[in-house]
């Protein structure tokens, strides 16, 4: 894991580099404590996009419980979901 310190970037605090590219260039040529030399980037993990429909709530299932107050952006209330 690459960390950033006061002297630069490092994997091992005894060997610091002024920039990430310097660190990568070094570890592409030398193992220097790593299990192997760096040869190619790891593929990024694919994260499926959030489905906004999962956040939709049927307004008919909501019940106004208690008015809390109002402000510049409207009224604030406690609302219960009657499906629960």
Secondary structure, DSSP 8 states (H G I E B T S, - for coil): --EEETTEEESSTTSEESSHHHHHHHHHH--TTSSS---S-----------GGGG---GGGEEEEEEEEEETTEEEEEEEETT-
